[in-house]
């Protein structure tokens, strides 16, 4: 997933080790003052995590060692609760892509717990600096999976574009440049085609195939999609072709004798073909000799079918 040196999505030059200590946990949006029921779960959660003290470097190291060496679950709990503010701070940075802050916080908390399980206190790195990568990775994975029903970012390059494309466009426009795909690709260090593809994905919305195309109409988008099932005519043509092909294969077999005929039937026509060893033992020849005979038969069959069927494909006879 991630380690202390590699950000799973993109690296930040900001040292977040101590910043979260002073983070303002007052939620600007979603106030419940005008609500019929004066209860805001987000404000309640923020009030709860404010009560948890932040650990000093020494306390953090001691508690991390307790969990690492002795599996002390109480120590793991303290590491998690003392860093819940860090999760809120990081989650707020992604509200532009996903409005529900509590969902982002919940997923970030999962990343925080994963960070606790993998943290090594002996490397001389503060736990928040290590945990930030796990928190971001879980939040970003959640956003990419739930932002739309149809996933728009599955590779690292696509995830990078998802979060940075609009921001880079604004930066280029502020500098007086036209944010074309080529320039964006150079700035973001991705391929131009990936920029074009992501712009198309972001510009289009998800469509349900069951939604009526007009008011009061029963016609949906599903009626305009191609049906890949074979038509009765195609099924009849396929059956007739297989019948003719089977007759041609039998005609070809009549021109073979002894080992060639046996290898043709047992190796090329049989659904559970005999092995080269089994045929070799039956005729007292090596496996390599059986293979050579088989290749010779394939060449003959290819030439024969090429005369009978002008559109014959090599795959029909197992040739590479």
C-alpha positions in Angstrom: 0.0 0.0 0.0 2.4 2.7 1.2 5.4 3.3 3.3 7.1 6.3 4.9 9.0 7.1 1.8 6.5 6.6 -1.0 3.1 8.3 -1.4 0.7 5.9 -3.1 -0.8 8.7 -5.1 1.5 11.8 -5.1 4.0 13.3 -2.7 3.5 16.5 -0.7 6.3 18.8 0.2 4.4 20.0 3.3 5.6 18.6 6.7 2.3 17.5 8.3 3.9 16.1 11.5 3.0 19.1 13.7 0.5 21.0 11.6 -2.5 19.0 12.7 -2.0 20.1 16.3 -3.4 23.5 15.5 -6.1 22.4 13.1 -9.4 24.2 13.5 -12.1 21.5 13.9 -15.0 24.0 13.6 -17.1 22.9 10.6 -18.0 25.8 8.4 -20.7 24.0 6.5 -23.6 21.8 7.5 -24.6 23.8 10.5 -27.7 22.4 12.3 -28.9 25.8 13.8 -31.9 25.9 11.5 -32.6 22.1 11.7 -35.7 20.8 13.3 -33.6 18.4 15.3 -30.6 20.2 16.6 -28.1 17.4 16.2 -25.1 17.4 13.8 -23.1 14.1 13.8 -20.1 15.8 12.4 -20.0 18.5 15.0 -20.5 15.9 17.7 -17.6 13.9 16.3 -15.3 16.9 16.1 -16.2 17.8 19.7 -15.3 14.3 20.8 -11.9 14.2 19.2 -11.0 17.6 20.6 -10.9 16.0 24.0 -8.1 13.6 23.1 -4.7 15.0 24.0 -2.0 15.0 21.4 1.0 12.8 22.2 4.5 14.2 22.5 7.4 12.7 20.6 8.5 10.7 23.7 5.0 9.5 24.5 4.3 8.5 20.9 7.6 6.5 20.7 6.9 4.7 24.1 3.3 3.8 23.1 4.3 2.6 19.6 7.0 0.4 21.1 4.4 -1.1 23.5 2.2 -2.1 20.6 5.1 -3.2 18.4 6.8 -5.4 21.0 3.9 -6.6 23.1 0.8 -6.2 21.0 -0.8 -3.9 23.6 -4.1 -3.0 22.1 -4.6 -0.1 24.5 -1.4 1.4 23.1 -2.7 1.0 19.6 -6.0 2.7 20.6 -4.1 5.7 22.0 -2.1 6.1 18.8 -5.3 6.1 16.8 -7.3 8.4 18.9 -4.5 10.9 19.3 -4.2 11.3 15.5 -7.9 11.5 14.6 -7.4 15.3 14.1 -4.9 14.6 11.4 -7.5 12.5 9.5 -10.0 15.4 9.6 -7.4 17.8 8.3 -6.4 15.5 5.4 -10.1 14.6 4.6 -11.0 18.3 4.3 -8.5 18.6 1.6 -10.6 16.3 -0.6 -14.0 17.8 0.1 -13.9 19.4 -3.4 -14.0 15.9 -4.9 -16.3 14.3 -2.4 -18.7 16.5 -0.3 -19.5 14.1 2.5 -16.7 14.8 5.0 -17.8 12.1 7.5 -17.5 9.4 4.9 -14.0 10.6 4.0 -13.0 10.8 7.7 -14.3 7.3 8.3 -12.3 5.9 5.4 -9.2 7.9 6.6 -9.6 6.4 10.0 -9.3 2.9 8.4 -6.0 4.1 6.8 -4.9 5.4 10.2 -5.5 2.0 11.9 -3.6 0.3 9.0 -0.7 2.7 9.6 -0.6 1.8 13.3 -0.3 -1.9 12.4 2.6 -1.3 10.1 4.5 1.5 11.9 8.1 0.8 13.0 9.0 3.1 15.9 12.7 2.3 15.6 13.2 4.1 12.3 13.2 7.6 13.9 10.2 8.8 12.1 7.2 10.5 13.7 4.1 8.5 13.5 1.9 11.3 11.9 4.5 11.6 9.1 4.1 7.9 8.4 0.4 7.7 8.9 -0.4 10.6 6.4 0.3 8.3 3.4 -1.9 5.5 4.6 -4.7 8.0 5.4 -4.5 9.6 2.0 -4.3 6.3 0.2 -7.5 5.0 1.8 -9.4 8.3 1.2 -8.3 8.5 -2.4 -9.2 4.9 -3.0 -12.6 5.5 -1.6 -13.2 8.6 -3.7 -12.1 6.8 -6.9 -14.4 3.9 -6.1 -17.5 5.9 -5.2 -17.3 9.2 -7.0 -19.3 7.6 -9.9 -20.9 4.3 -10.5 -18.6 3.8 -13.4 -15.0 4.1 -12.2 -13.0 6.8 -14.0 -9.6 6.2 -12.5 -8.0 2.8 -12.0 -4.3 3.5 -12.7 -1.9 5.7 -10.8 -1.7 8.1 -13.7 -5.5 8.3 -13.9 -5.8 9.0 -10.2 -3.2 11.7 -10.5 -5.1 13.3 -13.3 -8.4 13.1 -11.5 -7.2 15.3 -8.6 -4.7 17.6 -10.5 -6.2 18.2 -13.9 -8.5 21.0 -13.0 -6.0 22.6 -10.6 -3.3 22.5 -13.3 -5.6 24.1 -15.9 -6.3 27.0 -13.5 -2.5 27.4 -12.9 -1.8 27.5 -16.6 -4.6 30.0 -17.3 -3.2 32.3 -14.5 0.2 32.2 -16.1 -1.4 33.2 -19.4 -1.1 29.8 -21.2 -3.9 27.9 -23.0 -4.4 24.7 -21.1 -4.2 22.3 -24.0 -3.8 18.5 -23.6 -0.2 18.5 -24.8 0.9 21.2 -22.3 -1.1 19.6 -19.5 0.5 16.2 -20.2 4.0 17.8 -20.0 3.2 19.6 -16.7 1.6 16.5 -15.1 4.2 14.0 -16.6 1.6 11.8 -18.2 0.8 10.9 -21.8 -1.3 13.3 -23.9 -3.8 10.6 -24.7 -4.4 10.1 -21.0 -5.2 13.8 -20.5 -7.7 13.7 -23.4 -9.3 10.5 -22.0 -9.7 11.9 -18.5 -11.2 15.1 -19.8 -13.8 13.1 -21.7 -14.5 11.0 -18.7 -15.0 14.0 -16.4 -17.1 15.8 -19.0 -19.6 12.9 -19.3 -22.0 11.8 -16.7 -23.2 8.3 -15.9 -26.4 7.3 -17.8 -28.8 4.6 -16.8 -29.9 2.3 -19.7 -33.4 2.1 -18.0 -34.2 5.8 -18.0 -36.9 6.8 -20.6 -35.6 8.8 -23.5 -38.5 11.2 -23.4 -41.5 12.2 -21.4 -44.2 9.5 -21.3 -42.1 7.2 -23.5 -41.3 3.6 -22.8 -38.2 3.7 -25.1 -35.0 3.6 -23.1 -31.3 3.8 -24.0 -31.3 0.0 -23.8 -33.4 -0.2 -27.0 -30.5 1.5 -28.9 -27.7 -0.7 -27.7 -26.5 -3.4 -30.1 -27.5 -7.0 -29.4 -24.5 -9.2 -29.6 -26.5 -12.4 -29.6 -26.5 -14.5 -32.7 -29.5 -14.2 -34.9 -31.4 -17.3 -36.1 -29.8 -16.8 -39.5 -26.3 -16.6 -38.0 -26.9 -19.7 -35.9 -28.0 -21.6 -39.0 -25.0 -20.5 -41.0 -22.6 -21.5 -38.2 -24.2 -24.9 -37.9 -24.0 -25.5 -41.6 -20.4 -24.3 -41.7 -19.5 -26.8 -38.9 -21.2 -29.6 -40.8 -19.3 -28.9 -44.0 -16.0 -28.5 -42.1 -16.6 -31.8 -40.4 -17.1 -33.5 -43.7 -13.9 -32.0 -45.1 -11.9 -33.1 -42.1 -13.1 -36.7 -42.6 -12.2 -36.5 -46.3 -8.7 -35.3 -45.2 -8.4 -38.1 -42.7 -9.0 -40.7 -45.5 -5.7 -39.6 -47.1 -3.7 -40.5 -43.9 -2.4 -43.8 -42.8 -1.1 -45.5 -39.6 0.7 -43.1 -37.3 -0.4 -40.0 -39.1 -4.1 -41.0 -38.9 -3.8 -41.9 -35.3 -2.0 -38.7 -34.3 -4.6 -36.7 -36.4 -7.5 -38.2 -34.5 -6.0 -38.5 -31.1 -4.1 -35.2 -31.0 -6.0 -32.7 -33.3 -9.6 -33.9 -33.2 -10.0 -35.4 -29.7 -11.3 -33.1 -27.0 -9.0 -34.9 -24.5 -5.9 -35.5 -26.7 -3.4 -38.2 -25.9 0.0 -37.0 -24.8 3.1 -37.1 -27.0 4.5 -39.7 -24.5 1.5 -42.0 -24.8 1.6 -42.0 -28.6 5.3 -42.5 -28.6 5.1 -45.5 -26.3 2.4 -47.0 -28.5 4.5 -46.8 -31.7 7.9 -47.1 -30.0 9.1 -43.7 -31.1 10.3 -40.6 -29.2 8.1 -37.7 -28.2 10.0 -35.4 -30.5 9.3 -37.7 -33.4 5.5 -37.6 -32.6 5.7 -33.8 -32.4 7.4 -33.7 -35.9 4.7 -35.9 -37.4 2.0 -33.7 -35.8 3.5 -30.5 -37.3 3.7 -32.2 -40.7 0.0 -33.1 -40.4 -0.9 -29.5 -39.5 0.9 -28.2 -42.6 -0.9 -30.7 -44.8 -4.3 -29.8 -43.2 -3.7 -26.1 -43.6 -2.9 -26.5 -47.3 -5.9 -28.8 -47.8 -8.4 -26.4 -46.0 -6.8 -23.5 -47.8 -8.0 -25.0 -51.1 -11.5 -25.9 -49.7 -12.1 -22.7 -47.8 -10.5 -19.5 -49.1 -11.1 -17.7 -45.7 -9.7 -20.5 -43.5 -7.9 -19.3 -40.4 -4.9 -20.9 -38.8 -6.6 -21.0 -35.5 -9.0 -23.6 -36.9 -6.2 -26.2 -37.0 -4.2 -25.0 -34.0 -1.3 -23.5 -36.0 0.7 -20.7 -34.5 
